[in-house]
Amino acid sequence: MSTNQEKGFPERFLGKKYPETMEDLPIAAIVPWPGSTLDVTTHAWRTFRPVINQDKCVRCRLCWIYCPDGAILEVDEEYTTSTGKKYKVTFKVDYDHCKGCGICANECPVKAIEMVPEMK
């Protein structure tokens, strides 16, 4: 991973040093430069994490659409359910960027996503 200066960002933003890690961000901070959310992992404060039950999932993509962090990934992996139904895609969670907000579980029409306590 490169530093902000190597990416072409100035060392300071509005008189303050650019944060290099999530821990450097002030409380209720915004990420002040575009495209930086891939570099700053945000999973450290998560208390619950989503787990997708692939057998229940109907591939409606609502979790993928509503995730505010883009942490739901559509992967080109075939999956066959226990009842024999075949799907060409699988949905997975990018746990480095998932904040555990639960929006994906709330929006899932078949309740295929369960929020489970985070194990540290």
TAPEMO-V983536 format. One record per residue. N is the residue number from 0. RES is the residue in one small letter. D_CENTER is the distance of its C-alpha to the mean C-alpha in Angstrom with 2 decimals. Layout:
N/RES/D_CENTER ; N/RES/D_CENTER
//
This chain:
0/m/18.72 ; 1/s/21.11 ; 2/t/21.98 ; 3/n/21.81 ; 4/q/25.53 ; 5/e/25.24 ; 6/k/22.81 ; 7/g/25.51 ; 8/f/24.23 ; 9/p/26.99 ; 10/e/27.14 ; 11/r/27.38 ; 12/f/25.87 ; 13/l/28.13 ; 14/g/30.08 ; 15/k/27.24 ; 16/k/25.77 ; 17/y/22.34 ; 18/p/19.83 ; 19/e/18.91 ; 20/t/16.42 ; 21/m/14.42 ; 22/e/17.59 ; 23/d/19.66 ; 24/l/18.12 ; 25/p/20.39 ; 26/i/19.46 ; 27/a/18.01 ; 28/a/17.65 ; 29/i/16.45 ; 30/v/15.34 ; 31/p/18.72 ; 32/w/18.54 ; 33/p/16.94 ; 34/g/14.46 ; 35/s/13.83 ; 36/t/10.16 ; 37/l/9.88 ; 38/d/12.51 ; 39/v/11.49 ; 40/t/9.22 ; 41/t/8.38 ; 42/h/8.28 ; 43/a/12.07 ; 44/w/12.82 ; 45/r/10.95 ; 46/t/13.90 ; 47/f/12.58 ; 48/r/9.97 ; 49/p/9.82 ; 50/v/12.14 ; 51/i/13.10 ; 52/n/16.89 ; 53/q/17.63 ; 54/d/21.22 ; 55/k/20.52 ; 56/c/17.95 ; 57/v/19.97 ; 58/r/17.53 ; 59/c/17.84 ; 60/r/14.44 ; 61/l/14.17 ; 62/c/10.76 ; 63/w/9.66 ; 64/i/11.86 ; 65/y/11.04 ; 66/c/7.27 ; 67/p/7.89 ; 68/d/4.98 ; 69/g/5.12 ; 70/a/2.24 ; 71/i/5.75 ; 72/l/8.21 ; 73/e/11.92 ; 74/v/14.00 ; 75/d/17.77 ; 76/e/18.85 ; 77/e/21.59 ; 78/y/21.50 ; 79/t/24.61 ; 80/t/24.47 ; 81/s/27.10 ; 82/t/29.17 ; 83/g/29.29 ; 84/k/27.12 ; 85/k/25.57 ; 86/y/22.39 ; 87/k/21.71 ; 88/v/17.90 ; 89/t/15.42 ; 90/f/11.89 ; 91/k/9.62 ; 92/v/6.31 ; 93/d/4.85 ; 94/y/5.87 ; 95/d/6.60 ; 96/h/3.85 ; 97/c/3.19 ; 98/k/6.54 ; 99/g/8.21 ; 100/c/9.71 ; 101/g/10.84 ; 102/i/11.08 ; 103/c/10.18 ; 104/a/12.93 ; 105/n/15.19 ; 106/e/15.20 ; 107/c/15.79 ; 108/p/19.55 ; 109/v/20.41 ; 110/k/18.44 ; 111/a/16.90 ; 112/i/13.84 ; 113/e/14.98 ; 114/m/13.59 ; 115/v/15.24 ; 116/p/16.17 ; 117/e/14.41 ; 118/m/16.99 ; 119/k/17.59
//
